[in-house]
Amino acid sequence: MTVSDYKAPVRDMKFVLNEVFNVEQLLASMPGTAEVNAELINSVLEEAGKVAEGLLAPLNRQGDEIGCQFDGGKVTTPGGFKDAYRTFAEGGWIGLAGDPQYGGQGMPKTLAVCFEEMIMAANSSLALYAVLSAGASLAISRHASDDLKQAYLPKLYDGSWSATMCLTEPHAGTDLGMIKTRAVPQSDGSYKVSGTKIFITGGEHDLSENIIHLVLAKLPDAPAGPRGISLFLVPKFLPDGDGNVGDSNGVSCGSIEHKMGLKGSATCVMNFDDATGYLVGEINKGLACMFTMMNYERLTIGLQGLGLGDASYQTAAAYARERIQGRSPAGPAQPDKAADSLLVHPDVRRMLLNMRANTEAGRALAAYVGNQLDIVYFHPDEERQARAAKLVALLTPITKAAFTDRGFEACVLGQQVLGGHGYVREWGQEQHVRDARIAQIYEGTNGIQALDLMGRKVVFDREGMLEEMLDEMRQFIDQEKDGRVAAFVAALDNALDCLVRTTDLIRQANTENPHEVGAASVPYLDLMTLILYCYMWARMVKVAEDALAAGTEDSDFYRAKIQVGCYFLDRIMPRYKSLAEEISAGSDVVMALDEALF
């Protein structure tokens, strides 16, 4: 088996969408998605699986080995990428969730979430070019003028043009208020944009005719800090009178980074020298506009971790079934062979079950967040929209950090299952580890995600974001406490009580010590993740138990779902208690060591 043997988890995705969340019923209640029924959902999932398995995955290893080449300001992507990207774009996949008014497919985010997991698992480097265009298209669709939408969205959706987002500068990473890129107003309503941006994914490449950069910059008289940031659309080539590629703009690539992983994805230093740009949204409101794309990309990068973790599991599980080493502690399981398979060893099973339990819970949570995003954008009931928006705000930092942390852990565990074979190139596990590592860093480091959750979304929240999520889980507990998933419900109930106590403790401690939020943030996000995963497992196991009771023909699938869920409940869920104890230790011990002693 090699990494190109990736199999898209279509069966599990159908289970999550159709059985656990019954998305057809939700989509039918919203005018913008009413035509998306179960038959269409299944068809899209199946075709997406074919694209991931047959088009993207076979190029993954060679993309890593060849990498992007930089020469004279031009970037050449690995062999096969250009043709594959063209085929991918012609299939309408870049505009899958795009605005139909401008050529998008108009599919719900719930479905796009599954698709993005597949393509990220199959070939993250190539997938990144496409998902960045999708994210930029969303920001343009939500905030740009009608003229800009008409000029750029159709070509972004059909893949003839691609897009980036340009935030980071050499001196300004997390603290975007420090950016120096400037935009000077012109008499024709355009702006001249000048500055340097770094770590720009897809800033230069040969996959599309034009590259559209969404650039954060400040006007000469802008207020200091993040309140003075505006957003500009800056094309590599200015469109001509017919809307096609015209004159070169003042945009150039200075170099590309030599990276640990994702070598088929060009990470560029981009220079803007009096480049013509166009305002997106309002002056000094650029950060809010860019967050439309950033939050989209944060979930997408979470799906990168989730997908790579699943790909690692698939390779490791297949290897463990085939590899014979040692004997079962209970006696030979295969006495006719020289040794038993790795699956007789409890520790190998522990690693595989950790990978699978976290991946399947993450997949369900991703679909749940997709549901909420669809409600925000499509539901006619404003109260439902407002509630969903709160949940999305709360869950976005959790999904980005949780999926990428656990995805990287799954890649390392998968490498460990293979032993020495996991460390060599042929099996693909070492590439998974390298490719997954960046997902914990870009689109906002996971430490920043934890601070966002702990600070903005919990301690300083005035909208009741956490309370909305707690109320929903409490309702589930009340409904199911005497049902088939009573054990899950009891654990969830106890964990929620612990979460409330811990949250109250942090809120109170923060009034006296400003370090408490930062010291508690990462373990708090992990605590929330365990609770959310338990909630997802309770819902999945309930459906599986009901299916078995009804006499399903696919009994193996549902039995496996229940057994993996029980593993999560018994072996992973109890960790919430130690996380609560870690948080209760407070910040003093974190801040005690003098700076000079580090």
MOGI-V337737 format. One record per residue. N is the residue number from 1. RES is the residue in three letters. SS is DSSP state (helix for helix, strand for strand, loop for the rest). D_FIRST is the distance of its C-alpha to the first C-alpha in whole Angstrom. Layout:
n->N res->RES ss->SS d_first->D_FIRST
n->N res->RES ss->SS d_first->D_FIRST
This chain:
n->1 res->MET ss->loop d_first->0
n->2 res->THR ss->loop d_first->4
n->3 res->VAL ss->helix d_first->7
n->4 res->SER ss->helix d_first->8
n->5 res->ASP ss->helix d_first->6
n->6 res->TYR ss->loop d_first->9
n->7 res->LYS ss->loop d_first->12
n->8 res->ALA ss->loop d_first->15
n->9 res->PRO ss->loop d_first->17
n->10 res->VAL ss->helix d_first->20
n->11 res->ARG ss->helix d_first->21
n->12 res->ASP ss->helix d_first->22
n->13 res->MET ss->helix d_first->23
n->14 res->LYS ss->helix d_first->26
n->15 res->PHE ss->helix d_first->26
n->16 res->VAL ss->helix d_first->27
n->17 res->LEU ss->helix d_first->29
n->18 res->ASN ss->helix d_first->31
n->19 res->GLU ss->helix d_first->32
n->20 res->VAL ss->helix d_first->32
n->21 res->PHE ss->loop d_first->34
n->22 res->ASN ss->loop d_first->35
n->23 res->VAL ss->helix d_first->35
n->24 res->GLU ss->helix d_first->36
n->25 res->GLN ss->helix d_first->40
n->26 res->LEU ss->helix d_first->40
n->27 res->LEU ss->helix d_first->39
n->28 res->ALA ss->helix d_first->42
n->29 res->SER ss->loop d_first->44
n->30 res->MET ss->loop d_first->44
n->31 res->PRO ss->helix d_first->45
n->32 res->GLY ss->helix d_first->43
n->33 res->THR ss->helix d_first->40
n->34 res->ALA ss->loop d_first->42
n->35 res->GLU ss->loop d_first->40
n->36 res->VAL ss->loop d_first->36
n->37 res->ASN ss->loop d_first->36
n->38 res->ALA ss->helix d_first->33
n->39 res->GLU ss->helix d_first->32
n->40 res->LEU ss->helix d_first->32
n->41 res->ILE ss->helix d_first->30
n->42 res->ASN ss->helix d_first->27
n->43 res->SER ss->helix d_first->27
n->44 res->VAL ss->helix d_first->27
n->45 res->LEU ss->helix d_first->24
n->46 res->GLU ss->helix d_first->22
n->47 res->GLU ss->helix d_first->23
n->48 res->ALA ss->helix d_first->22
n->49 res->GLY ss->helix d_first->19
n->50 res->LYS ss->helix d_first->18
n->51 res->VAL ss->helix d_first->19
n->52 res->ALA ss->helix d_first->17
n->53 res->GLU ss->helix d_first->14
n->54 res->GLY ss->helix d_first->15
n->55 res->LEU ss->helix d_first->18
n->56 res->LEU ss->helix d_first->17
n->57 res->ALA ss->helix d_first->13
n->58 res->PRO ss->helix d_first->13
n->59 res->LEU ss->helix d_first->15
n->60 res->ASN ss->helix d_first->14
n->61 res->ARG ss->helix d_first->13
n->62 res->GLN ss->helix d_first->16
n->63 res->GLY ss->helix d_first->18
n->64 res->ASP ss->helix d_first->18
n->65 res->GLU ss->helix d_first->18
n->66 res->ILE ss->helix d_first->21
n->67 res->GLY ss->loop d_first->23
n->68 res->CYS ss->loop d_first->26
n->69 res->GLN ss->strand d_first->29
n->70 res->PHE ss->strand d_first->33
n->71 res->ASP ss->strand d_first->36
n->72 res->GLY ss->loop d_first->39
n->73 res->GLY ss->loop d_first->39
n->74 res->LYS ss->strand d_first->36
n->75 res->VAL ss->strand d_first->32
n->76 res->THR ss->strand d_first->30
n->77 res->THR ss->loop d_first->26
n->78 res->PRO ss->loop d_first->23
n->79 res->GLY ss->loop d_first->23
n->80 res->GLY ss->loop d_first->22
n->81 res->PHE ss->helix d_first->23
n->82 res->LYS ss->helix d_first->26
n->83 res->ASP ss->helix d_first->25
n->84 res->ALA ss->helix d_first->23
n->85 res->TYR ss->helix d_first->25
n->86 res->ARG ss->helix d_first->28
n->87 res->THR ss->helix d_first->26
n->88 res->PHE ss->helix d_first->25
n->89 res->ALA ss->helix d_first->29
n->90 res->GLU ss->helix d_first->30
n->91 res->GLY ss->loop d_first->29
n->92 res->GLY ss->loop d_first->31
n->93 res->TRP ss->loop d_first->28
n->94 res->ILE ss->loop d_first->30
n->95 res->GLY ss->loop d_first->33
n->96 res->LEU ss->loop d_first->31
n->97 res->ALA ss->loop d_first->34
n->98 res->GLY ss->loop d_first->36
n->99 res->ASP ss->loop d_first->40
n->100 res->PRO ss->helix d_first->41
n->101 res->GLN ss->helix d_first->44
n->102 res->TYR ss->helix d_first->42
n->103 res->GLY ss->loop d_first->39
n->104 res->GLY ss->loop d_first->37
n->105 res->GLN ss->loop d_first->35
n->106 res->GLY ss->loop d_first->37
n->107 res->MET ss->loop d_first->34
n->108 res->PRO ss->loop d_first->34
n->109 res->LYS ss->helix d_first->33
n->110 res->THR ss->helix d_first->31
n->111 res->LEU ss->helix d_first->29
n->112 res->ALA ss->helix d_first->28
n->113 res->VAL ss->helix d_first->27
n->114 res->CYS ss->helix d_first->24
n->115 res->PHE ss->helix d_first->24
n->116 res->GLU ss->helix d_first->24
n->117 res->GLU ss->helix d_first->21
n->118 res->MET ss->helix d_first->19
n->119 res->ILE ss->helix d_first->19
n->120 res->MET ss->helix d_first->19
n->121 res->ALA ss->helix d_first->16
n->122 res->ALA ss->helix d_first->15
n->123 res->ASN ss->helix d_first->17
n->124 res->SER ss->helix d_first->19
n->125 res->SER ss->helix d_first->21
n->126 res->LEU ss->helix d_first->22
n->127 res->ALA ss->helix d_first->23
n->128 res->LEU ss->helix d_first->25
n->129 res->TYR ss->helix d_first->27
n->130 res->ALA ss->helix d_first->28
n->131 res->VAL ss->helix d_first->28
n->132 res->LEU ss->helix d_first->31
n->133 res->SER ss->helix d_first->33
n->134 res->ALA ss->helix d_first->32
n->135 res->GLY ss->helix d_first->34
n->136 res->ALA ss->helix d_first->37
n->137 res->SER ss->helix d_first->38
n->138 res->LEU ss->helix d_first->38
n->139 res->ALA ss->helix d_first->40
n->140 res->ILE ss->helix d_first->42
n->141 res->SER ss->helix d_first->43
n->142 res->ARG ss->helix d_first->44
n->143 res->HIS ss->helix d_first->46
n->144 res->ALA ss->loop d_first->47
n->145 res->SER ss->loop d_first->50
n->146 res->ASP ss->helix d_first->50
n->147 res->ASP ss->helix d_first->50
n->148 res->LEU ss->helix d_first->47
n->149 res->LYS ss->helix d_first->45
n->150 res->GLN ss->helix d_first->47
n->151 res->ALA ss->helix d_first->46
n->152 res->TYR ss->helix d_first->42
n->153 res->LEU ss->helix d_first->41
n->154 res->PRO ss->helix d_first->40
n->155 res->LYS ss->helix d_first->39
n->156 res->LEU ss->helix d_first->36
n->157 res->TYR ss->helix d_first->35
n->158 res->ASP ss->loop d_first->35
n->159 res->GLY ss->loop d_first->33
n->160 res->SER ss->loop d_first->35
n->161 res->TRP ss->strand d_first->36
n->162 res->SER ss->strand d_first->34
n->163 res->ALA ss->strand d_first->35
n->164 res->THR ss->strand d_first->35
n->165 res->MET ss->strand d_first->37
n->166 res->CYS ss->strand d_first->39
n->167 res->LEU ss->loop d_first->40
n->168 res->THR ss->loop d_first->40
n->169 res->GLU ss->strand d_first->42
n->170 res->PRO ss->loop d_first->42
n->171 res->HIS ss->loop d_first->45
n->172 res->ALA ss->strand d_first->44
n->173 res->GLY ss->loop d_first->40
n->174 res->THR ss->loop d_first->41
n->175 res->ASP ss->loop d_first->44
n->176 res->LEU ss->helix d_first->45
n->177 res->GLY ss->helix d_first->48
n->178 res->MET ss->helix d_first->49
n->179 res->ILE ss->loop d_first->47
n->180 res->LYS ss->loop d_first->50
n->181 res->THR ss->loop d_first->48
n->182 res->ARG ss->strand d_first->52
n->183 res->ALA ss->strand d_first->52
n->184 res->VAL ss->strand d_first->56
n->185 res->PRO ss->strand d_first->57
n->186 res->GLN ss->loop d_first->59
n->187 res->SER ss->loop d_first->61
n->188 res->ASP ss->loop d_first->59
n->189 res->GLY ss->loop d_first->57
n->190 res->SER ss->loop d_first->54
n->191 res->TYR ss->strand d_first->53
n->192 res->LYS ss->strand d_first->53
n->193 res->VAL ss->strand d_first->50
n->194 res->SER ss->strand d_first->50
n->195 res->GLY ss->strand d_first->47
n->196 res->THR ss->strand d_first->44
n->197 res->LYS ss->strand d_first->41
n->198 res->ILE ss->strand d_first->38
n->199 res->PHE ss->strand d_first->34
n->200 res->ILE ss->strand d_first->34
n->201 res->THR ss->strand d_first->31
n->202 res->GLY ss->loop d_first->31
n->203 res->GLY ss->loop d_first->34
n->204 res->GLU ss->loop d_first->34
n->205 res->HIS ss->loop d_first->32
n->206 res->ASP ss->loop d_first->32
n->207 res->LEU ss->loop d_first->30
n->208 res->SER ss->loop d_first->33
n->209 res->GLU ss->loop d_first->37
n->210 res->ASN ss->strand d_first->38
n->211 res->ILE ss->strand d_first->37
n->212 res->ILE ss->strand d_first->39
n->213 res->HIS ss->strand d_first->40
n->214 res->LEU ss->strand d_first->41
n->215 res->VAL ss->strand d_first->43
n->216 res->LEU ss->strand d_first->45
n->217 res->ALA ss->strand d_first->48
n->218 res->LYS ss->strand d_first->52
n->219 res->LEU ss->strand d_first->55
n->220 res->PRO ss->loop d_first->58
n->221 res->ASP ss->loop d_first->60
n->222 res->ALA ss->loop d_first->57
n->223 res->PRO ss->loop d_first->57
n->224 res->ALA ss->loop d_first->55
n->225 res->GLY ss->helix d_first->52
n->226 res->PRO ss->helix d_first->50
n->227 res->ARG ss->helix d_first->52
n->228 res->GLY ss->helix d_first->53
n->229 res->ILE ss->loop d_first->50
n->230 res->SER ss->strand d_first->49
n->231 res->LEU ss->strand d_first->46
n->232 res->PHE ss->strand d_first->47
n->233 res->LEU ss->strand d_first->45
n->234 res->VAL ss->strand d_first->44
n->235 res->PRO ss->strand d_first->43
n->236 res->LYS ss->loop d_first->42
n->237 res->PHE ss->strand d_first->44
n->238 res->LEU ss->strand d_first->47
n->239 res->PRO ss->strand d_first->47
n->240 res->ASP ss->loop d_first->50
n->241 res->GLY ss->loop d_first->52
n->242 res->ASP ss->loop d_first->50
n->243 res->GLY ss->loop d_first->47
n->244 res->ASN ss->loop d_first->45
n->245 res->VAL ss->strand d_first->44
n->246 res->GLY ss->strand d_first->47
n->247 res->ASP ss->strand d_first->49
n->248 res->SER ss->strand d_first->46
n->249 res->ASN ss->loop d_first->47
n->250 res->GLY ss->loop d_first->47
n->251 res->VAL ss->strand d_first->44
n->252 res->SER ss->strand d_first->42
n->253 res->CYS ss->strand d_first->39
n->254 res->GLY ss->strand d_first->40
n->255 res->SER ss->strand d_first->36
n->256 res->ILE ss->strand d_first->33
n->257 res->GLU ss->loop d_first->31
n->258 res->HIS ss->loop d_first->29
n->259 res->LYS ss->loop d_first->27
n->260 res->MET ss->loop d_first->24
n->261 res->GLY ss->loop d_first->21
n->262 res->LEU ss->loop d_first->21
n->263 res->LYS ss->loop d_first->22
n->264 res->GLY ss->loop d_first->22
n->265 res->SER ss->loop d_first->25
n->266 res->ALA ss->loop d_first->28
n->267 res->THR ss->strand d_first->30
n->268 res->CYS ss->strand d_first->34
n->269 res->VAL ss->strand d_first->37
n->270 res->MET ss->strand d_first->40
n->271 res->ASN ss->strand d_first->43
n->272 res->PHE ss->strand d_first->46
n->273 res->ASP ss->strand d_first->49
n->274 res->ASP ss->strand d_first->52
n->275 res->ALA ss->strand d_first->49
n->276 res->THR ss->strand d_first->50
n->277 res->GLY ss->strand d_first->49
n->278 res->TYR ss->strand d_first->50
n->279 res->LEU ss->strand d_first->50
n->280 res->VAL ss->strand d_first->48
n->281 res->GLY ss->loop d_first->50
n->282 res->GLU ss->loop d_first->53
n->283 res->ILE ss->loop d_first->54
n->284 res->ASN ss->loop d_first->53
n->285 res->LYS ss->loop d_first->50
n->286 res->GLY ss->helix d_first->47
n->287 res->LEU ss->helix d_first->45
n->288 res->ALA ss->helix d_first->46
n->289 res->CYS ss->helix d_first->44
n->290 res->MET ss->helix d_first->42
n->291 res->PHE ss->helix d_first->41
n->292 res->THR ss->helix d_first->40
n->293 res->MET ss->helix d_first->37
n->294 res->MET ss->helix d_first->36
n->295 res->ASN ss->helix d_first->36
n->296 res->TYR ss->helix d_first->34
n->297 res->GLU ss->helix d_first->31
n->298 res->ARG ss->helix d_first->31
n->299 res->LEU ss->helix d_first->30
n->300 res->THR ss->helix d_first->27
n->301 res->ILE ss->helix d_first->26
n->302 res->GLY ss->helix d_first->26
n->303 res->LEU ss->helix d_first->24
n->304 res->GLN ss->helix d_first->22
n->305 res->GLY ss->helix d_first->21
n->306 res->LEU ss->helix d_first->21
n->307 res->GLY ss->helix d_first->18
n->308 res->LEU ss->helix d_first->16
n->309 res->GLY ss->helix d_first->17
n->310 res->ASP ss->helix d_first->15
n->311 res->ALA ss->helix d_first->12
n->312 res->SER ss->helix d_first->12
n->313 res->TYR ss->helix d_first->13
n->314 res->GLN ss->helix d_first->10
n->315 res->THR ss->helix d_first->7
n->316 res->ALA ss->helix d_first->10
n->317 res->ALA ss->helix d_first->11
n->318 res->ALA ss->helix d_first->8
n->319 res->TYR ss->helix d_first->8
n->320 res->ALA ss->helix d_first->11
n->321 res->ARG ss->helix d_first->12
n->322 res->GLU ss->helix d_first->10
n->323 res->ARG ss->loop d_first->12
n->324 res->ILE ss->strand d_first->15
n->325 res->GLN ss->loop d_first->18
n->326 res->GLY ss->loop d_first->21
n->327 res->ARG ss->loop d_first->23
n->328 res->SER ss->loop d_first->24
n->329 res->PRO ss->loop d_first->27
n->330 res->ALA ss->loop d_first->29
n->331 res->GLY ss->loop d_first->28
n->332 res->PRO ss->loop d_first->26
n->333 res->ALA ss->loop d_first->24
n->334 res->GLN ss->loop d_first->22
n->335 res->PRO ss->loop d_first->25
n->336 res->ASP ss->loop d_first->24
n->337 res->LYS ss->loop d_first->21
n->338 res->ALA ss->loop d_first->22
n->339 res->ALA ss->loop d_first->20
n->340 res->ASP ss->loop d_first->19
n->341 res->SER ss->strand d_first->16
n->342 res->LEU ss->helix d_first->16
n->343 res->LEU ss->helix d_first->17
n->344 res->VAL ss->helix d_first->20
n->345 res->HIS ss->loop d_first->21
n->346 res->PRO ss->helix d_first->23
n->347 res->ASP ss->helix d_first->22
n->348 res->VAL ss->helix d_first->18
n->349 res->ARG ss->helix d_first->19
n->350 res->ARG ss->helix d_first->22
n->351 res->MET ss->helix d_first->19
n->352 res->LEU ss->helix d_first->17
n->353 res->LEU ss->helix d_first->20
n->354 res->ASN ss->helix d_first->22
n->355 res->MET ss->helix d_first->19
n->356 res->ARG ss->helix d_first->19
n->357 res->ALA ss->helix d_first->23
n->358 res->ASN ss->helix d_first->23
n->359 res->THR ss->helix d_first->21
n->360 res->GLU ss->helix d_first->22
n->361 res->ALA ss->helix d_first->26
n->362 res->GLY ss->helix d_first->25
n->363 res->ARG ss->helix d_first->24
n->364 res->ALA ss->helix d_first->27
n->365 res->LEU ss->helix d_first->30
n->366 res->ALA ss->helix d_first->28
n->367 res->ALA ss->helix d_first->29
n->368 res->TYR ss->helix d_first->33
n->369 res->VAL ss->helix d_first->33
n->370 res->GLY ss->helix d_first->33
n->371 res->ASN ss->helix d_first->35
n->372 res->GLN ss->helix d_first->38
n->373 res->LEU ss->helix d_first->37
n->374 res->ASP ss->helix d_first->38
n->375 res->ILE ss->helix d_first->41
n->376 res->VAL ss->helix d_first->42
n->377 res->TYR ss->helix d_first->42
n->378 res->PHE ss->helix d_first->43
n->379 res->HIS ss->loop d_first->45
n->380 res->PRO ss->loop d_first->49
n->381 res->ASP ss->loop d_first->50
n->382 res->GLU ss->helix d_first->50
n->383 res->GLU ss->helix d_first->50
n->384 res->ARG ss->helix d_first->47
n->385 res->GLN ss->helix d_first->46
n->386 res->ALA ss->helix d_first->47
n->387 res->ARG ss->helix d_first->46
n->388 res->ALA ss->helix d_first->42
n->389 res->ALA ss->helix d_first->43
n->390 res->LYS ss->helix d_first->44
n->391 res->LEU ss->helix d_first->40
n->392 res->VAL ss->helix d_first->38
n->393 res->ALA ss->helix d_first->40
n->394 res->LEU ss->helix d_first->40
n->395 res->LEU ss->helix d_first->36
n->396 res->THR ss->helix d_first->35
n->397 res->PRO ss->helix d_first->35
n->398 res->ILE ss->helix d_first->33
n->399 res->THR ss->helix d_first->30
n->400 res->LYS ss->helix d_first->30
n->401 res->ALA ss->helix d_first->30
n->402 res->ALA ss->helix d_first->28
n->403 res->PHE ss->helix d_first->25
n->404 res->THR ss->helix d_first->25
n->405 res->ASP ss->helix d_first->26
n->406 res->ARG ss->helix d_first->24
n->407 res->GLY ss->helix d_first->21
n->408 res->PHE ss->helix d_first->21
n->409 res->GLU ss->helix d_first->21
n->410 res->ALA ss->helix d_first->18
n->411 res->CYS ss->helix d_first->16
n->412 res->VAL ss->helix d_first->18
n->413 res->LEU ss->helix d_first->17
n->414 res->GLY ss->helix d_first->14
n->415 res->GLN ss->helix d_first->14
n->416 res->GLN ss->helix d_first->16
n->417 res->VAL ss->helix d_first->14
n->418 res->LEU ss->loop d_first->12
n->419 res->GLY ss->helix d_first->15
n->420 res->GLY ss->helix d_first->15
n->421 res->HIS ss->helix d_first->12
n->422 res->GLY ss->helix d_first->12
n->423 res->TYR ss->helix d_first->15
n->424 res->VAL ss->loop d_first->14
n->425 res->ARG ss->helix d_first->12
n->426 res->GLU ss->helix d_first->9
n->427 res->TRP ss->helix d_first->7
n->428 res->GLY ss->loop d_first->10
n->429 res->GLN ss->helix d_first->11
n->430 res->GLU ss->helix d_first->14
n->431 res->GLN ss->helix d_first->15
n->432 res->HIS ss->helix d_first->15
n->433 res->VAL ss->helix d_first->17
n->434 res->ARG ss->helix d_first->19
n->435 res->ASP ss->helix d_first->19
n->436 res->ALA ss->helix d_first->20
n->437 res->ARG ss->helix d_first->23
n->438 res->ILE ss->helix d_first->25
n->439 res->ALA ss->helix d_first->25
n->440 res->GLN ss->helix d_first->28
n->441 res->ILE ss->loop d_first->30
n->442 res->TYR ss->loop d_first->31
n->443 res->GLU ss->loop d_first->33
n->444 res->GLY ss->loop d_first->35
n->445 res->THR ss->loop d_first->33
n->446 res->ASN ss->helix d_first->33
n->447 res->GLY ss->helix d_first->36
n->448 res->ILE ss->helix d_first->38
n->449 res->GLN ss->helix d_first->36
n->450 res->ALA ss->helix d_first->37
n->451 res->LEU ss->helix d_first->41
n->452 res->ASP ss->helix d_first->41
n->453 res->LEU ss->helix d_first->40
n->454 res->MET ss->helix d_first->43
n->455 res->GLY ss->helix d_first->45
n->456 res->ARG ss->helix d_first->46
n->457 res->LYS ss->helix d_first->44
n->458 res->VAL ss->helix d_first->45
n->459 res->VAL ss->helix d_first->48
n->460 res->PHE ss->loop d_first->50
n->461 res->ASP ss->loop d_first->49
n->462 res->ARG ss->loop d_first->52
n->463 res->GLU ss->loop d_first->50
n->464 res->GLY ss->loop d_first->49
n->465 res->MET ss->helix d_first->45
n->466 res->LEU ss->helix d_first->44
n->467 res->GLU ss->helix d_first->47
n->468 res->GLU ss->helix d_first->45
n->469 res->MET ss->helix d_first->42
n->470 res->LEU ss->helix d_first->44
n->471 res->ASP ss->helix d_first->46
n->472 res->GLU ss->helix d_first->43
n->473 res->MET ss->helix d_first->41
n->474 res->ARG ss->helix d_first->45
n->475 res->GLN ss->helix d_first->45
n->476 res->PHE ss->helix d_first->42
n->477 res->ILE ss->helix d_first->43
n->478 res->ASP ss->helix d_first->46
n->479 res->GLN ss->helix d_first->45
n->480 res->GLU ss->helix d_first->42
n->481 res->LYS ss->loop d_first->44
n->482 res->ASP ss->loop d_first->45
n->483 res->GLY ss->loop d_first->42
n->484 res->ARG ss->loop d_first->38
n->485 res->VAL ss->loop d_first->37
n->486 res->ALA ss->helix d_first->40
n->487 res->ALA ss->helix d_first->38
n->488 res->PHE ss->helix d_first->36
n->489 res->VAL ss->helix d_first->39
n->490 res->ALA ss->helix d_first->41
n->491 res->ALA ss->helix d_first->39
n->492 res->LEU ss->helix d_first->39
n->493 res->ASP ss->helix d_first->43
n->494 res->ASN ss->helix d_first->43
n->495 res->ALA ss->helix d_first->40
n->496 res->LEU ss->helix d_first->42
n->497 res->ASP ss->helix d_first->46
n->498 res->CYS ss->helix d_first->44
n->499 res->LEU ss->helix d_first->43
n->500 res->VAL ss->helix d_first->47
n->501 res->ARG ss->helix d_first->48
n->502 res->THR ss->helix d_first->46
n->503 res->THR ss->helix d_first->46
n->504 res->ASP ss->helix d_first->50
n->505 res->LEU ss->helix d_first->50
n->506 res->ILE ss->helix d_first->49
n->507 res->ARG ss->helix d_first->51
n->508 res->GLN ss->helix d_first->54
n->509 res->ALA ss->helix d_first->53
n->510 res->ASN ss->helix d_first->52
n->511 res->THR ss->loop d_first->56
n->512 res->GLU ss->loop d_first->57
n->513 res->ASN ss->loop d_first->54
n->514 res->PRO ss->loop d_first->52
n->515 res->HIS ss->loop d_first->49
n->516 res->GLU ss->helix d_first->48
n->517 res->VAL ss->helix d_first->46
n->518 res->GLY ss->helix d_first->44
n->519 res->ALA ss->helix d_first->44
n->520 res->ALA ss->helix d_first->42
n->521 res->SER ss->helix d_first->40
n->522 res->VAL ss->helix d_first->37
n->523 res->PRO ss->helix d_first->37
n->524 res->TYR ss->helix d_first->39
n->525 res->LEU ss->helix d_first->36
n->526 res->ASP ss->helix d_first->34
n->527 res->LEU ss->helix d_first->36
n->528 res->MET ss->helix d_first->36
n->529 res->THR ss->helix d_first->32
n->530 res->LEU ss->helix d_first->32
n->531 res->ILE ss->helix d_first->35
n->532 res->LEU ss->helix d_first->34
n->533 res->TYR ss->helix d_first->30
n->534 res->CYS ss->helix d_first->33
n->535 res->TYR ss->helix d_first->34
n->536 res->MET ss->helix d_first->31
n->537 res->TRP ss->helix d_first->30
n->538 res->ALA ss->helix d_first->33
n->539 res->ARG ss->helix d_first->33
n->540 res->MET ss->helix d_first->30
n->541 res->VAL ss->helix d_first->31
n->542 res->LYS ss->helix d_first->34
n->543 res->VAL ss->helix d_first->33
n->544 res->ALA ss->helix d_first->30
n->545 res->GLU ss->helix d_first->33
n->546 res->ASP ss->helix d_first->35
n->547 res->ALA ss->helix d_first->33
n->548 res->LEU ss->helix d_first->32
n->549 res->ALA ss->helix d_first->36
n->550 res->ALA ss->loop d_first->37
n->551 res->GLY ss->loop d_first->35
n->552 res->THR ss->loop d_first->31
n->553 res->GLU ss->loop d_first->29
n->554 res->ASP ss->loop d_first->26
n->555 res->SER ss->helix d_first->27
n->556 res->ASP ss->helix d_first->24
n->557 res->PHE ss->helix d_first->23
n->558 res->TYR ss->helix d_first->26
n->559 res->ARG ss->helix d_first->26
n->560 res->ALA ss->helix d_first->23
n->561 res->LYS ss->helix d_first->25
n->562 res->ILE ss->helix d_first->28
n->563 res->GLN ss->helix d_first->26
n->564 res->VAL ss->helix d_first->24
n->565 res->GLY ss->helix d_first->27
n->566 res->CYS ss->helix d_first->29
n->567 res->TYR ss->helix d_first->27
n->568 res->PHE ss->helix d_first->28
n->569 res->LEU ss->helix d_first->31
n->570 res->ASP ss->helix d_first->32
n->571 res->ARG ss->helix d_first->30
n->572 res->ILE ss->helix d_first->29
n->573 res->MET ss->loop d_first->32
n->574 res->PRO ss->loop d_first->35
n->575 res->ARG ss->helix d_first->34
n->576 res->TYR ss->helix d_first->37
n->577 res->LYS ss->helix d_first->39
n->578 res->SER ss->helix d_first->39
n->579 res->LEU ss->helix d_first->38
n->580 res->ALA ss->helix d_first->42
n->581 res->GLU ss->helix d_first->43
n->582 res->GLU ss->helix d_first->42
n->583 res->ILE ss->helix d_first->43
n->584 res->SER ss->helix d_first->46
n->585 res->ALA ss->loop d_first->47
n->586 res->GLY ss->loop d_first->48
n->587 res->SER ss->loop d_first->48
n->588 res->ASP ss->helix d_first->50
n->589 res->VAL ss->helix d_first->48
n->590 res->VAL ss->helix d_first->46
n->591 res->MET ss->helix d_first->49
n->592 res->ALA ss->loop d_first->51
n->593 res->LEU ss->loop d_first->49
n->594 res->ASP ss->loop d_first->52
n->595 res->GLU ss->helix d_first->50
n->596 res->ALA ss->helix d_first->51
n->597 res->LEU ss->helix d_first->49
n->598 res->PHE ss->loop d_first->46
